[in-house]
Amino acid sequence: MSMHSGQPYRVLVVEDQDLMRLAMIRELKAVVPISLGCIVYGAGTLEMAIDLLRTDNFDLIVIDPGLPGFDPTSKKARLSVVEQIVEASPTAIHIVVTGSDTIEEWHELRQRGAAAYLGKTGLNREVIAGALQEISAKGTAVHLSEVQMTTTEYHYSGLTPREQEILDWMRRRPSGMKRKDIYEQMGMHFDIDAGTVEKYYKQARAKLMRTGALPKGV
């Protein structure tokens, strides 16, 4: 992932489903190191996206090809959505995210300028971060839909966003991994020191213990 010196990384998410768009915005902000900065815009229609692209430049654009006004089952319509956005932003990196992904569509979109193609099923922060790394190293990335959950999700409204993130990482850590190692790994990811990670984790754990509902793996 290349960054402009002194300038925040600029991202546009083109997705009509509100919850998915907001989730993508949150995850994209999280994978860009805090020290570099990230500005993310959201657009729910192709028209909104094109209007933004007339006046703003973006480093990365995430596109759902099944937008309002286009038949999401039509190959021609889906390709047209991506083509119009690529043509309006030739210097950006384009990632297509879709719930009806096929390897055939990926080949078509790659020929039209898409750098990556991600299925929505199984899509998470690690997949997005991995795709950006692959694009940086190889120029393209593809990750088709697959169910990847290995543990149930657990959310508590009394946790801060950072406490929840660190709790999630702790619950997903590989079996046998020492806490010291996961603290250091999370510190590198969140751009904070391992001691601060440990502090957040202990705060989150104490809150959960007070509820009497401490989940497995914590």
C-alpha positions in Angstrom: 0.0 0.0 0.0 1.6 3.2 -1.1 1.0 6.4 0.8 1.4 10.1 -0.2 3.9 11.8 1.9 2.2 14.0 4.5 -1.2 13.3 3.1 -3.9 11.0 4.5 -4.8 7.9 2.4 -8.1 8.6 0.6 -10.6 5.8 0.2 -14.1 5.7 -1.4 -16.5 2.8 -0.7 -19.3 2.4 -3.3 -21.9 0.1 -1.7 -25.7 0.6 -1.5 -26.3 -1.5 1.6 -25.9 0.9 4.6 -24.7 -1.6 7.1 -22.2 -3.2 4.7 -20.9 0.2 3.6 -20.4 1.4 7.2 -18.8 -1.9 8.1 -16.4 -1.6 5.2 -15.6 2.0 6.1 -14.8 0.9 9.7 -12.6 -2.0 8.6 -10.7 0.1 6.0 -9.9 2.8 8.6 -8.6 0.0 10.9 -6.2 -1.5 8.4 -4.4 1.8 7.6 -1.9 2.6 10.3 -3.1 5.4 12.6 0.2 7.3 12.1 -0.5 7.6 8.3 -4.1 8.7 8.6 -7.1 7.7 6.4 -10.1 9.6 5.1 -13.0 7.4 3.9 -16.0 8.5 1.8 -19.1 6.4 1.2 -21.4 6.5 -1.8 -24.6 4.4 -2.1 -25.1 4.8 -5.9 -23.0 5.0 -9.0 -24.2 8.6 -9.6 -23.0 9.7 -6.1 -19.6 8.0 -6.8 -19.1 9.6 -10.2 -20.0 13.0 -8.7 -17.3 12.6 -6.1 -14.8 11.4 -8.6 -15.3 14.5 -10.7 -13.9 16.7 -7.9 -11.8 14.4 -5.7 -8.9 12.0 -6.2 -8.8 8.7 -4.3 -6.0 6.2 -3.6 -8.3 3.3 -3.2 -11.9 2.6 -4.3 -14.0 -0.4 -3.1 -16.9 -1.3 -5.4 -20.0 -3.4 -5.1 -21.0 -4.0 -8.8 -24.7 -4.7 -7.8 -25.7 -1.0 -7.4 -29.3 0.5 -7.6 -30.4 1.0 -11.1 -28.4 -2.0 -12.4 -29.5 -5.6 -12.6 -27.2 -7.4 -10.1 -27.7 -10.7 -12.1 -26.6 -9.1 -15.4 -23.0 -9.7 -16.3 -23.1 -6.7 -18.7 -24.6 -4.4 -16.0 -22.1 -5.4 -13.3 -19.1 -5.0 -15.6 -20.5 -1.6 -16.7 -20.6 -0.3 -13.0 -16.9 -1.2 -12.5 -15.8 0.1 -15.9 -17.4 3.5 -15.3 -15.7 3.9 -11.9 -12.3 2.8 -13.2 -12.5 5.1 -16.2 -13.4 8.0 -13.8 -10.5 7.3 -11.5 -7.6 5.8 -13.5 -4.9 6.4 -10.9 -6.7 4.7 -8.0 -6.5 1.1 -6.9 -9.9 -0.7 -7.4 -11.2 -3.5 -5.3 -14.5 -5.2 -6.2 -16.4 -6.7 -3.2 -19.4 -8.8 -4.0 -21.7 -11.4 -2.5 -22.1 -13.3 -5.8 -18.4 -13.8 -6.7 -17.2 -16.1 -9.4 -13.7 -16.7 -10.7 -15.0 -16.0 -14.2 -16.2 -12.5 -13.2 -12.8 -11.8 -11.5 -11.0 -12.5 -14.8 -13.4 -10.2 -16.7 -12.9 -7.4 -14.1 -9.2 -7.8 -13.9 -9.0 -7.1 -17.7 -11.0 -3.9 -17.0 -8.7 -2.5 -14.4 -9.7 -4.1 -11.1 -6.8 -4.9 -8.8 -8.6 -7.2 -6.4 -11.8 -9.2 -6.1 -13.2 -10.2 -2.7 -16.2 -12.3 -1.8 -18.4 -10.9 1.0 -18.8 -14.3 2.7 -15.8 -14.7 5.0 -14.7 -11.1 4.4 -13.0 -9.6 7.5 -10.3 -7.2 8.5 -7.5 -9.8 8.0 -8.7 -10.6 4.4 -8.8 -6.9 3.5 -5.3 -6.2 5.0 -4.0 -9.3 3.2 -5.5 -8.2 -0.1 -3.9 -4.7 0.2 -0.5 -6.4 0.9 -0.9 -8.7 -2.1 -1.8 -5.7 -4.3 1.3 -3.9 -3.1 3.5 -7.0 -3.7 2.0 -8.5 -6.9 -0.5 -6.0 -8.3 -3.6 -8.1 -7.9 -5.4 -10.2 -5.2 -8.4 -12.5 -5.2 -10.3 -14.1 -2.3 -13.5 -15.9 -3.1 -16.3 -16.4 -0.6 -15.7 -19.0 2.2 -17.0 -19.4 5.7 -14.0 -18.7 8.0 -15.5 -18.3 11.4 -13.8 -20.6 13.9 -15.4 -19.1 17.1 -18.6 -17.4 17.9 -18.7 -13.6 18.0 -19.2 -11.8 21.4 -20.0 -8.1 21.7 -20.7 -6.2 24.9 -22.0 -2.6 24.8 -20.0 -1.6 27.8 -16.7 -2.0 26.0 -15.0 0.8 24.1 -14.3 0.2 20.4 -10.6 -0.4 21.1 -11.4 -2.8 24.0 -13.8 -4.7 21.7 -11.2 -5.0 18.9 -8.5 -6.2 21.3 -10.9 -8.7 22.9 -11.8 -10.0 19.4 -8.1 -10.5 18.5 -7.5 -12.3 21.8 -10.4 -14.7 21.2 -9.1 -15.5 17.7 -5.5 -16.0 18.6 -4.0 -19.4 17.6 -4.2 -22.1 20.3 -1.0 -22.1 22.4 0.0 -18.6 21.5 1.4 -16.7 24.5 -0.3 -13.5 25.6 3.0 -11.6 25.4 3.3 -12.5 21.7 -0.3 -11.5 20.9 0.1 -8.3 22.8 3.2 -7.5 20.6 1.4 -8.5 17.4 -1.6 -6.3 18.3 0.6 -3.4 19.2 2.2 -3.5 15.8 -1.2 -3.7 14.1 -2.8 -0.9 16.1 0.4 1.2 16.2 0.5 1.3 20.0 2.9 -0.4 22.5 2.3 -3.9 23.9 1.9 -2.5 27.4 -1.0 -0.4 26.2 -2.6 -3.4 24.5 -2.3 -5.3 27.7 -4.0 -2.5 29.6 -6.9 -2.4 27.2 -7.3 -6.2 27.4 -7.3 -6.2 31.2 -9.9 -3.3 31.3 -12.1 -5.3 28.9 -11.7 -8.5 30.9 -12.6 -6.8 34.2 -15.7 -5.3 32.7 -16.8 -8.7 31.4 -16.1 -10.4 34.7 -18.4 -7.9 36.4 -21.2 -9.0 34.1 -20.7 -12.7 35.0 -20.5 -13.6 31.3 -16.8 -14.0 30.5 -16.6 -15.7 27.1 -14.4 -18.7 26.3 -10.9 -17.8 25.2 -10.7 -14.6 27.3 
